[in-house]
């Protein structure tokens, strides 16, 4: 194949390239270009010219890369070849303002019939079908939407109702409770519960080794379920975790009595923040205990309920997320092991005195969640 692009360096150009190779810090691309040009030079200052094959072997690059460097030097000059300025050739993107607006509108709308959500290829094909553009790849669509929209991603979320007076009233009541200072006589305690599936392996797990993560098989066996109760006092860094086989009214009543008698026997009144699940009610105490005992336990508490669709206001949910992430985020197939693991986690976290610094206030809610408040006209 004839040598189409002949490299001929001047004396100043050779000196500059020699300086790049022997002095200072330069990018790999700059050094590579300098080496290729010096060894393919056919000017009068060349001492020994190497073949493309020899250069490729030394630099561990392909023959096409060498030809591309020589072509850029001949057509655009030394500065462009050393990446000190952008190429003079202009790139005309297929995406203009109109096409971008059309693609965003498409991805925010409903997908095609019989499809649950948009994919990148569906968006690209639809843009061509609607004559927004003659041709476009799904990768071009991805580059446009990657920092703006993710139509292929759907998140589960607890969405509170708009302009709902009951929601904001309960929310502000909970936020007022969280403003209270620490008090041993009147502690503020949060309570929540979460199910846990008992899962066993059906294949032998491959342990982690250098260069490869631990591998578990997608197949598993379900061995039942259990329930995890969590109570925590955010200002004291204190928590109690209890694992039960079920989540009945009696289970909840027993857990509440343990909070009162075991954790806060000297407290005058315990403020208990929890969600309004049907089992979280004083009536559950009367189904579990004799009337005298039920009334005794109830009198120890002040029950405060988070609003419906407002479980994020319960700080016990934060502790449950930590428990799941640090302890239970794996397959465990029996109740005894879960109880042992949870007890060890509880003791370790209590010893560390891990507290929760709640900063969201009523003032913040009235600004950031303004849409939830009913609009009142004077």
Beta strands, then each sheet from edge to edge (+ up, - down):
strand 1: 188-201
strand 2: 220-233
strand 3: 238-244
strand 4: 270-274
strand 5: 301-305
sheet 1: 3+ 2- 1+ 4+ 5+
end
